[in-house]
Amino acid sequence: MSVKIPNFAPQGAKKQNKYHNVKVQIDGHTFDSKAEAARYQELKLMQRAGAIREFSLQPNFALEAGIHYRADFLVTGKDGTVWAEDVKGFETKEFKLKKKLFEWKYSQIELRLIK
């Protein structure tokens, strides 16, 4: 007779993220993944070099029926063009729905996926 022992994490162990992302902190901002943190650093360099005017972190967009979408970045190019960026390893069903709603409601703002 075998006894099944529950699989408990040791006390103090960090819980594994569902998508295996590692949170990263830079300049007092916490990013959900290394890829998102790397994109933040790229945008900072692009802004210093004059390739973009400015960018902001985690802009929130109201979609429909109380649904909200939070992009990773909102970027203004040097020509004044504005676009939203989302760093994704892969697209979930929820994201695909929000992307369609975003593109319908905010057709003047391009949503760029950074992989």
Backbone as CSV, one residue per row, in Angstrom:
resi,resn,N_x,N_y,N_z,CA_x,CA_y,CA_z,C_x,C_y,C_z
1,MET,0.847,-1.183,0.000,0.000,0.000,0.000,0.890,1.243,0.000
2,SER,0.627,2.148,-0.954,1.411,3.377,-1.006,0.583,4.539,-0.480
3,VAL,1.281,5.466,0.127,0.636,6.647,0.683,1.002,7.831,-0.194
4,LYS,-0.014,8.558,-0.634,0.233,9.740,-1.464,0.482,10.925,-0.552
5,ILE,1.629,11.557,-0.732,2.000,12.709,0.078,1.697,13.972,-0.719
6,PRO,0.943,14.901,-0.111,0.633,16.133,-0.839,1.902,16.906,-1.173
7,ASN,1.869,17.598,-2.288,3.017,18.376,-2.748,2.878,19.810,-2.253
8,PHE,3.491,20.097,-1.121,3.450,21.439,-0.556,4.777,22.122,-0.823
9,ALA,4.703,23.426,-1.152,5.931,24.206,-1.345,6.500,24.525,0.030
10,PRO,7.818,24.526,0.156,8.423,24.884,1.441,8.041,26.309,1.827
11,GLN,8.019,26.562,3.120,7.685,27.897,3.590,8.679,28.899,3.036
12,GLY,8.172,30.044,2.580,9.036,31.086,2.047,9.362,30.911,0.572
13,ALA,8.967,29.784,-0.025,9.244,29.566,-1.448,8.317,30.438,-2.278
14,LYS,8.839,30.960,-3.376,8.031,31.802,-4.250,7.109,30.933,-5.080
15,LYS,5.879,31.393,-5.252,4.900,30.684,-6.059,5.259,30.860,-7.533
16,GLN,5.223,29.776,-8.287,5.538,29.814,-9.722,4.425,30.530,-10.473
17,ASN,4.777,31.484,-11.313,3.826,32.206,-12.132,3.198,31.266,-13.152
18,LYS,1.937,31.476,-13.433,1.200,30.628,-14.378,1.902,30.529,-15.723
19,TYR,2.485,31.628,-16.193,3.142,31.648,-17.502,4.670,31.567,-17.380
20,HIS,5.152,31.262,-16.185,6.579,31.111,-15.894,7.366,32.404,-16.107
21,ASN,6.690,33.544,-15.973,7.371,34.833,-16.061,8.041,35.144,-14.736
22,VAL,9.079,35.931,-14.803,9.782,36.374,-13.605,9.606,37.879,-13.507
23,LYS,9.059,38.347,-12.391,8.882,39.790,-12.208,10.249,40.448,-12.079
24,VAL,10.352,41.651,-12.673,11.611,42.396,-12.683,11.311,43.825,-12.244
25,GLN,12.186,44.380,-11.415,12.001,45.754,-10.959,13.125,46.633,-11.523
26,ILE,12.724,47.726,-12.192,13.666,48.692,-12.756,13.116,50.092,-12.512
27,ASP,13.951,50.989,-12.057,13.566,52.390,-11.837,12.321,52.521,-10.964
28,GLY,12.132,51.604,-10.030,10.973,51.655,-9.144,9.694,51.095,-9.750
29,HIS,9.767,50.593,-10.983,8.608,49.990,-11.650,8.768,48.469,-11.627
30,THR,7.687,47.754,-11.373,7.709,46.299,-11.406,7.076,45.833,-12.700
31,PHE,7.819,45.040,-13.453,7.346,44.510,-14.727,7.029,43.030,-14.564
32,ASP,6.033,42.555,-15.300,5.568,41.179,-15.165,6.510,40.153,-15.787
33,SER,7.448,40.611,-16.619,8.361,39.666,-17.263,9.678,40.353,-17.613
34,LYS,10.678,39.538,-17.878,11.966,40.052,-18.323,11.822,40.743,-19.679
35,ALA,10.967,40.191,-20.538,10.759,40.766,-21.872,10.139,42.161,-21.772
36,GLU,9.185,42.326,-20.876,8.547,43.637,-20.690,9.557,44.642,-20.126
37,ALA,10.385,44.206,-19.196,11.419,45.077,-18.636,12.432,45.474,-19.701
38,ALA,12.789,44.534,-20.560,13.733,44.823,-21.647,13.129,45.845,-22.613
39,ARG,11.833,45.719,-22.906,11.186,46.678,-23.807,11.157,48.063,-23.176
40,TYR,10.942,48.132,-21.881,10.979,49.412,-21.160,12.340,50.080,-21.348
41,GLN,13.394,49.298,-21.198,14.736,49.860,-21.359,14.978,50.313,-22.801
42,GLU,14.459,49.547,-23.773,14.582,49.947,-25.181,13.857,51.263,-25.429
43,LEU,12.659,51.401,-24.886,11.885,52.633,-25.079,12.589,53.827,-24.442
44,LYS,13.211,53.620,-23.290,13.969,54.706,-22.659,15.104,55.161,-23.573
45,LEU,15.822,54.199,-24.156,16.914,54.539,-25.077,16.390,55.239,-26.328
46,MET,15.275,54.752,-26.866,14.681,55.364,-28.047,14.262,56.806,-27.770
47,GLN,13.749,57.054,-26.562,13.342,58.411,-26.202,14.574,59.321,-26.089
48,ARG,15.620,58.838,-25.462,16.851,59.633,-25.345,17.466,59.945,-26.699
49,ALA,17.352,58.981,-27.630,17.930,59.152,-28.966,17.035,59.995,-29.879
50,GLY,15.817,60.304,-29.433,14.918,61.116,-30.239,14.095,60.316,-31.237
51,ALA,14.135,58.996,-31.148,13.363,58.146,-32.062,11.870,58.168,-31.722
52,ILE,11.546,58.413,-30.439,10.156,58.593,-30.004,10.114,59.819,-29.096
53,ARG,8.937,60.441,-29.015,8.786,61.613,-28.146,8.703,61.208,-26.682
54,GLU,7.785,60.275,-26.428,7.546,59.882,-25.039,6.829,58.542,-24.995
55,PHE,6.748,57.993,-23.785,5.971,56.776,-23.561,5.511,56.765,-22.121
56,SER,4.423,56.050,-21.885,3.917,55.897,-20.523,3.689,54.417,-20.257
57,LEU,3.638,54.084,-18.977,3.485,52.692,-18.556,2.035,52.373,-18.223
58,GLN,1.611,51.218,-18.619,0.320,50.621,-18.285,-0.878,51.561,-18.429
59,PRO,-1.078,52.098,-19.634,-2.289,52.904,-19.846,-3.523,52.003,-19.796
60,ASN,-4.587,52.533,-19.226,-5.813,51.755,-19.056,-6.863,52.251,-20.047
61,PHE,-7.506,51.335,-20.768,-8.519,51.678,-21.755,-9.837,51.011,-21.372
62,ALA,-10.910,51.810,-21.308,-12.246,51.268,-21.067,-12.747,50.705,-22.389
63,LEU,-13.196,49.467,-22.379,-13.685,48.837,-23.598,-15.212,48.847,-23.576
64,GLU,-15.852,47.728,-23.372,-17.309,47.639,-23.341,-17.766,46.904,-22.092
65,ALA,-18.959,47.234,-21.626,-19.620,46.518,-20.533,-18.720,46.319,-19.315
66,GLY,-18.009,47.366,-18.942,-17.158,47.294,-17.760,-15.844,46.561,-17.960
67,ILE,-15.530,46.166,-19.190,-14.268,45.483,-19.488,-13.190,46.536,-19.723
68,HIS,-12.044,46.327,-19.122,-10.915,47.237,-19.283,-9.735,46.473,-19.860
69,TYR,-8.904,47.206,-20.581,-7.677,46.625,-21.128,-6.526,47.512,-20.711
70,ARG,-5.498,46.907,-20.144,-4.308,47.651,-19.741,-3.153,47.184,-20.616
71,ALA,-2.700,48.078,-21.494,-1.543,47.778,-22.337,-0.284,47.911,-21.491
72,ASP,0.836,47.459,-22.008,2.094,47.625,-21.281,2.633,49.045,-21.426
73,PHE,2.504,49.614,-22.648,3.042,50.944,-22.913,2.138,51.703,-23.876
74,LEU,2.141,53.014,-23.765,1.534,53.895,-24.751,2.668,54.782,-25.247
75,VAL,2.915,54.749,-26.551,4.096,55.399,-27.129,3.656,56.492,-28.094
76,THR,4.365,57.621,-28.059,4.168,58.687,-29.044,5.437,58.788,-29.869
77,GLY,5.301,58.555,-31.169,6.439,58.632,-32.072,6.878,60.065,-32.284
78,LYS,8.023,60.256,-32.909,8.533,61.618,-33.106,7.658,62.428,-34.059
79,ASP,6.838,61.741,-34.881,5.916,62.431,-35.784,4.543,62.660,-35.150
80,GLY,4.373,62.281,-33.881,3.107,62.476,-33.176,2.171,61.282,-33.228
81,THR,2.523,60.253,-33.977,1.707,59.038,-34.043,1.705,58.356,-32.673
82,VAL,0.532,57.916,-32.258,0.400,57.256,-30.954,0.019,55.799,-31.182
83,TRP,0.674,54.902,-30.434,0.324,53.489,-30.488,0.492,52.858,-29.114
84,ALA,-0.213,51.762,-28.910,-0.116,50.995,-27.675,0.732,49.762,-27.955
85,GLU,1.482,49.337,-26.957,2.306,48.133,-27.096,1.986,47.158,-25.975
86,ASP,1.985,45.886,-26.331,1.811,44.824,-25.353,2.871,43.765,-25.622
87,VAL,3.651,43.449,-24.610,4.693,42.428,-24.725,4.043,41.091,-24.378
88,LYS,4.067,40.158,-25.327,3.396,38.868,-25.137,4.299,37.722,-25.545
89,GLY,4.321,36.687,-24.724,4.958,35.446,-25.097,4.026,34.653,-25.992
90,PHE,2.749,34.692,-25.628,1.699,34.091,-26.452,0.384,34.783,-26.110
91,GLU,-0.582,34.663,-27.002,-1.855,35.350,-26.848,-2.900,34.420,-26.237
92,THR,-3.468,34.834,-25.126,-4.530,34.070,-24.480,-5.868,34.393,-25.149
93,LYS,-6.884,33.580,-24.884,-8.224,33.843,-25.425,-8.739,35.188,-24.922
94,GLU,-8.490,35.460,-23.642,-8.939,36.731,-23.055,-8.276,37.906,-23.770
95,PHE,-6.969,37.807,-24.029,-6.279,38.890,-24.719,-6.828,39.075,-26.126
96,LYS,-7.074,37.984,-26.839,-7.582,38.081,-28.211,-8.918,38.822,-28.250
97,LEU,-9.783,38.549,-27.280,-11.060,39.243,-27.198,-10.848,40.733,-26.921
98,LYS,-10.006,41.029,-25.930,-9.753,42.426,-25.583,-9.090,43.166,-26.744
99,LYS,-8.236,42.478,-27.470,-7.582,43.092,-28.629,-8.621,43.494,-29.674
100,LYS,-9.573,42.611,-29.952,-10.623,42.921,-30.928,-11.474,44.098,-30.461
101,LEU,-11.845,44.113,-29.179,-12.626,45.225,-28.641,-11.831,46.526,-28.696
102,PHE,-10.550,46.461,-28.368,-9.680,47.635,-28.411,-9.607,48.183,-29.836
103,GLU,-9.346,47.307,-30.800,-9.209,47.738,-32.193,-10.513,48.325,-32.726
104,TRP,-11.651,47.842,-32.242,-12.946,48.375,-32.659,-13.171,49.759,-32.050
105,LYS,-12.933,49.886,-30.735,-13.243,51.146,-30.042,-12.170,52.211,-30.240
106,TYR,-10.921,51.807,-30.313,-9.805,52.761,-30.431,-9.105,52.567,-31.778
107,SER,-9.861,52.640,-32.849,-9.316,52.365,-34.192,-8.206,53.345,-34.585
108,GLN,-8.153,54.513,-33.938,-7.109,55.487,-34.248,-5.773,55.173,-33.573
109,ILE,-5.771,54.191,-32.663,-4.543,53.803,-31.949,-4.183,52.370,-32.360
110,GLU,-3.023,52.211,-32.969,-2.565,50.866,-33.356,-2.118,50.117,-32.100
111,LEU,-2.464,48.834,-32.029,-1.992,47.984,-30.938,-0.897,47.083,-31.508
112,ARG,0.327,47.302,-31.040,1.472,46.539,-31.521,1.850,45.476,-30.504
113,LEU,2.003,44.252,-30.990,2.428,43.161,-30.126,3.934,42.999,-30.244
114,ILE,4.608,42.982,-29.120,6.054,42.799,-29.065,6.295,41.399,-28.539
115,LYS,6.967,40.578,-29.335,7.201,39.182,-28.928,8.655,38.942,-28.625
